[in-house]
Amino acid sequence: MEVKTGWCVSQALSWAHYDGEPYWIAFSRESGAVHLLNEAAYTLWTYIAAHPSSRIDQMLDALVGQQPESEESSSNVLEALRAMDRAGFIHPVWE
Amino acid sequence: MSRQDPPFDELAGSGLQLGIGPFLVHVRSELAAVREHLSRVYSDFPRTANTGGHFEIAITGSPGLRRWARRQARLYVDGTQPFLPLPERLAGAFFDWGLNWAIGQNAHHWLALHAAVVERNGRALVMPAPPGSGKSTLCAALAFSGWRFFSDEFALVHPDTRVIRPLPRPISLKNRSIEIIHSRHPDVVMTEENVDVEQQVFVHVRPPSDSQQRANEGAHARWIMLPRYQAGSPTIFAPLSKSECLIAVTDQCFNFNFLGDRGFQCLVELVRSADCFSLTYSDLDDALARLALMADR
């Protein structure tokens, strides 16, 4: 049986960004913690929040748009997912 | 102060109400060390014989055998005892340490940052930093060199308007900083040197009278500077990204969790509206001159 893994957001976050800077700052209203994340993480989180149970291939499309999928883009997505999973911002779901 | 100011002897009776920045603090103590401390470094502060206030602080001697041997002081804030007793010789400083605790725990009308703040030309310089960074030394030097002193401990930021409210209180100096400030400003009034429980020599310095008289005049943050004293270092001003600055500021915030998203948004905008940089220094004169140049531009 094929198990498809999707992702959902775990909690509401407030995001901040300053013009010209590569980072996004996420504030967890649940824990009160503040995290410094990259733009890929922000894009993924907002995508997952809008599309619960998103799969990685869907996120790749969202993140890299029409560009051909590459090893680097996949790795960026996975790294951003890991960072947000560790921070408790998202969690996997199994269909 | 007017002639009607009640004498500090009232501390041993019904107590005194001190106006300290935006707070009314009612304090009572029969201990001579507390009377000496307050009369020396709080003499410019408005005081009345009224009771009540935002905080009720009492410092008492210990009962039993401790009344005769190794005398101790006990601190009560609003009836609770947040700290273990200290040797009685620290009773005066205990008032300030207890007030720090009370403000950090309760002042949720404002966003409370662990930061020194001074103002010049209507613009505030905010210096968030952990203990040991040289923040208080730099703050004291600025406060007696043409900057208006707000606080060496707290930046009280209104969460909606982001106006910083002065909280001018005695400046705490330790070890070498005492001599540095005393040699530059021999007229400043300090408490006698004392040794805290970590064996650090410390004093409290009476804040400049001007800061006390203008304690109701707030200012917006124009600069956020992370100071660090480093022996032998040249004076280095290094730009800081706003993202990094925001993380540093949240690290030094006592209560933005308490205010939730409103607190976070306040910090985001506080940082957005300020120039952010770090200062590494060893030459105090050079650092002061450059900061004055920056503020007077």
HADDOCK unambig.tbl for C-alpha pairs under 7 A between the chains (distance, minus, plus):
assign (segid A and resid 16 and name CA) (segid B and resid 268 and name CA) 6.90 0.50 0.50
assign (segid A and resid 18 and name CA) (segid B and resid 242 and name CA) 6.77 0.50 0.50
assign (segid A and resid 18 and name CA) (segid B and resid 243 and name CA) 6.97 0.50 0.50
assign (segid A and resid 23 and name CA) (segid B and resid 243 and name CA) 6.55 0.50 0.50
assign (segid A and resid 25 and name CA) (segid B and resid 243 and name CA) 6.92 0.50 0.50
assign (segid A and resid 29 and name CA) (segid B and resid 260 and name CA) 6.25 0.50 0.50
assign (segid A and resid 29 and name CA) (segid B and resid 261 and name CA) 6.57 0.50 0.50
assign (segid A and resid 32 and name CA) (segid B and resid 257 and name CA) 4.99 0.50 0.50
